[in-house]
Amino acid sequence: MELHTEVEQLLAFYEALARDRGVGLAQSVVATVSGDRLMIQRALSNLLSSAIRLTPAGREVAVAVAEDVESATVSVTNPGPEIPARHLSRIFERSYRIDPSRREVEADHAGLGLAIARSIVEMHGGGIRAESSAGETCFIVTLPRGHTVRAAPLRAVRSV
């Protein structure tokens, strides 16, 4: 799968939302990986929609894609509120909120997007991390090239 083509399509999809919010989109893309196209689109879409939502009007979200012999990397960088270092290791947990008081305010955002992105990336044998400083946050997804996708193990669900 040509990762840069997927990123270009996602940017085209989110162009109207970004424009309505006064946010620019920039891209720097080149890479190819093996994987489930729709799932990788979902993971990147979660990162991109979050970045657009948190970027102040008049600013820009940057998406860069690069590759080397072993892996491809996608970074989504947005200006805006920094994520305190003590939260960076937990933001990929289901329903984790940096500010619990915002739970009701953002009812449309259940706090699952980053957890879903992490699950998809890990299912593809990759990793995801966040860095936040100097007024910007960057999510970095690394996917191995030529990896066979492994289905996540099913988990028992308790009925109530």
N, C-alpha and C positions, 0 to 999 in steps of 0.2 A: 504494500500500500504506500502511495506517495503521501507522506505526512504533510508536506507543504501544501498539497492540493486540498487536503481536509481542512487545514487551517485557513486557507483562502476562502473556502466555502463557508466556514463558520463566521469569518469576518464579514462576508457579504450578508449572511443571515442577520447578524447583529448590527449591521450598519444603521438601520433605521432607529433602533433603540438608542444607540450611541449618539446619533445626531439629535434625537429628541432630548437627550440629557446634556447636550452641548459637549460631548466627549469625542475626541478624535481616536481613530484606530490606525496603528502603524504596524507593518509587518516586515520581517526579514526571514525568509524561509528557504530551506533546501534540506531534504532528508527523505529516506525511505525506510520503512520497518515492516515486519510481518505482524499481523494481528487482526483482531476483529474490528473492522472499520467503524461500525455503528457504536461499539462500546468505547472506542478511543474518542470518537466524536463526542459522545456523552461526557466523558471525563473532561475533555478540553472545553466543551460548552459550559460545564459547571464553573470552571475557572474563569472563563471569559465573561460570563454573565455577572459573576460576583465582582470582577474587576471593574466592569462598566458601572455597576450599581454603586460602587464605593469611590469612584473617581469624581473629583469636583468638576463642574462645568468649565469648559475652556481648556481642559487638560487632556492628556492623551494616554491611552493604554497601548503598550508596545508588546508585540508577540514576536519572538525570535525562535527559529528552528535551526538546529545545526546537527551535524553527524560526524562521527569518526568511524573507525573500523569496527568497533564493538557496539556502539549505541547511538541513538538519536536523542536529542534533548530539545524540549520545548519550554520556553520561559514566557510567562505572562506577568508583565510588570505594570503596576498602576501607582500613580501618586495618590496620596490621601492619608487617612489616619494610619499611623504605625501600629503594628501588633507588638505588644510588649513581649520581650524575650521569654518571660516565664510562661507564656501561652503558646509559643510556637510549636512545642512538642505535642500539644493537646488539640490543636484546631482541626485535626483530621478525625477526631472522635465523633461518633454520632451525637447529634444534638448539643455539642459543646458550644457554649457562648462565652465570649470574652467578657461581655457585660450582660449578666442574667436579667437585668431590668429591661432590656430591649426585646425580650421574648414576645411580649404581647404586641409591641409596636410593629414588629416585622412578621406578622402572621403568615405572609406569603413565603417566607423563607424559614423552613423548618429546621435548618441546621444540619441537613443531610448531604448537601452538595459536595463538600470536601471529603466526607467519609466515603461517598460513592466514588468520587474520583480516585481516592486512594485504593479502594478495592479493585477497581478496574485496572489501574496501573500495576498493582501487585499481581493480579491475575495474569498479566502480560510479562511477568518477570522483572518489572521495573520498580522504580522508586519515585517518591514525590516528597518534596520538602518546601519550606517557605523561609524566606529571609525578609526582614523588615527593619529598615533604618533610613535615616536622612529623609523622612517624609515619603517613602515609597515602600511598597511590598512587592516581592517577586516570588511567584510560585514556579518551581522548577520540576519538570517531569522528565525522567530519564527512562527510555525504553530500549531494551537490547535489540539488536538487529538479528533477524533470523530465529527469534524465540517462538516456540510452540505454545499457544495459549492453553492454559490449564484451567478447567472449570473450578470455581470455588467450591469447597465442600459444603454440602447441605447441612444446615443447622436445625436442630429440633426446635420446634415452636411450641411453647406451652399455651394451652388454651385456658381461658379464664372462666 
